[in-house]
Amino acid sequence: MTPRHLAPPNPPGAGSGAKHGPLPSLRARLLLWLLLPSFVGAALVAAILVNEYRQGLERSRQGSLFTARALAQAVDNQLGEIQSGLSGLAAGGALHPEDFAAFHARASVFAKSLHGMGNVVLADTGSQLVNTQVPFGGELPRTGPGSPASIVIGSGRPFARVVKASLTGRWIVVAGVPVRVDGTVRYAMSSGVNPDLFQQLLVRQQLPAAWFAVVLDDQQLIVARTAEAATFRGQPASASFREALARGREGVFEGVTLEGVPVVTAFSRSSDTGWAVAVAIPREELAGELRHSLAILGAVVLSILALAGALAWANGRHVARSLSKLLALSTQLGRGERLTNPDLPYAETQQLAQALVHASETQAEARRDIEDRQIRLRAVLDSAVDGIVVADGNQRIVEFNPAAQRLFGYERDEVIGLPLEILVPERNRPGHSAGVARFIAEGGAPRPMDSTGKVLHALRSDGTEFPMEGSIAAVTVRDGQVLTVIVRDITARLAVQDALLRSNEELQHYAAVASHDLRSPLRSIKGFLTVLSRSEPALTERQRELIARCQRAADHMDHLTGDLLAYARLQRSTEPRVDVDLGTVVSDAIDLLRDPIRDSGARIDVKPMPVVRAAASEMVRLFENLISNAIKYRGSLSPVIEVSAQAQPDAWVVSIRDNGAGIAPDYRERVFELFERLQNEGPPGTGVGLAICRRIVQRHGGRIWVESAPGGGSVFRFTLAREGANHG
Amino acid sequence: MDEARPGRILVVEDERDHVELMRLAVATAGLSLEIDDARDGAACLAHLRGESTGGPKPRPDLVLMDVNMPRMNGPETVEALRADPRFRTLVVIALSTSADPLDVRRMYQAGCNAYLVKPLDFDRFVDMLRQLHAFWFGCVVIDRGEPRRPLP
């Protein structure tokens, strides 16, 4: 009988789980739940990083473009400064060949103020005319058609370009301006500038070491470069750069440095001088940052995942272990074992475990209780003297106690499950089962089985029968009805009853015969006394008195035997119970007591009396005896007797009140005993009258008692079943 | 009615005192009755059949019979008498102190002609005997059997 909630849970893979394949383990699910958001988070962070990278890239581009522009401006300024210096020098005085010596001196001063190479050259299209590095009047080189002087004079515009110095063979920057004489360009004045000047411009920017910055002249030859300046000075810029320059004045492009490094390059070209500056960031570096960030992110995410996974796994294992412990506990609980509190790592599991332990304690308590009850019940069943047969709602035997086994001659195991009917003699079986079913349907309140008054019989296993009495009760339990039948073998009792009945009859017969036989000699005594009292010659007074006393004694004895006879016969009486008007009964009784009433002057007041179901002559005798008693035991006053009846729910209480001597409390029970008399002296009485009264009342199912009447005297009261009440 | 001849009754009674009382009462009543007695039913039968000691006795006009007696009680005796053709018409009157209806019934069923309850009071008993005598010997004609012929 395992209650549903105590059934052990399905083992994994069994029951409902089997229909849908194995269920995911808690740990796997936990891990999944943990990893899914981690992956999403990592993806989000990666997206942010890439975006950041893009923005960084853009910022780098913009930054480098800005830097390139600033550098281009600085280069322009540098060149402008030199060129305006030269222009100023030229404007110092009209340059005529006769003034060249003075110019030489002036230019030498100026040259010293110049950075770098520090020489100033004045030349025309044919040759140099003044060179501050050469003392005035010294041999000066000629100027070819491609020389800067020729270009300046040819174009009439300022000039700045990297040039291989003819004297030293080094790459220098030559800046030149046209010198006008009388509005005509006659000369070109130029100055060599150390390319390091531009190199320093780049260096001052303190660009990251991996970055490249380069200054190009208007011929797109390299003037300065942050890396390998010496190698690449005078070399043309990379092809990608030149293409970009061809496309516009400034911009950003992806190209390759001369060393072959892929870079992102920002450039700006001066519109005045045509010089350009480029700032190149190796793509390696840009991507490297991102990769670095991503790598760190990846590492962080991975380590988080690993940590979380490990934690989840470990905790999952913990949880799973806790759950499996709880599962074990539940299973134990299901088996009804007593649980001890296990150590579980989580508050909830611990609480659950405690709840289970508590449940097990409660369960154990309840089971002990049930066991105790069962033991008690078993003890009752086993020790009961009466046979106890328990059946279910289908009237199948479910319990058969040892007394029942002895009574019916069946072993318990033989009858369990058999219909109740097997215990009923064949002749009584028809309708038996239907009767029991009706009894159940009517509520099954306990009642004796032999309510009809007939002696029931039960059937033993060997086919013999025994007379029985018993009770039957049905109670409704959860799954139907339980019928309890208690059976008692009344063979012995019936025998005793029979014997008692017989002995009672014999006794009554004996009493009748005895009183008859007692009467016979009495009659003789009385007769002879009568004859004696009339004997001649006349008796003396004393003799008469003695004879009179003998006669009184004989009369008393006569009454005694008469009453005894009446008392004995009462039990044998088969007088039918009929509707008796107690009013008539009382008048009859008063009629019988005519003489004593007249003699005593008694007044009898009869209140309205009910009709009862009773034996008429017994009722007459009852009232006769009680009224007679009231008269007999009167006090000094003449008797006043009141006969009345009060209705109670199921009985009449009849009262006979007198104003007599009353009865002491000690005697109120004893007066109803046979041969009990209040007085030895005084009024004659047999001591049987009230015993007869009690017997009559008892035979009618009532009781009789005596009380003190207020104001002296006694009230005899007795009860009689009311008309219509169940005492028929 | 034969005035000269006194009535003769047989009292069947186990109590000797009662027989004596009967005689006293008859004397007190001043009745002319001859009284024989038998102590029980068997003696009664012997008496009537002439088998008792002392030879055959005269046939009584009526029998007063007690109910409860030793050896052979009232009903048995009456039945025995009624079974004998000679005594089928003999007047048998039950006389008992018992007023038990059972006794009354038994005696009538056995074939009694009447049932009397002995009064306890002597004077009333005397009265009753007077009335009994007046009725049975004054009013009633009884069958006396075969007169004067001695029984075999």
Interface residues (C-beta under 8 A of the other chain):
Chain A: A512 V513 H516 R519 S520 P521 L522 R523 S524 K526 G527 F528 L529 T530 V531 D558
Chain B: E15 D17 H18 E20 L21 L24 A25 T28 N68 T97 S98 D100 K118 L120 D121 F122 D123 F125
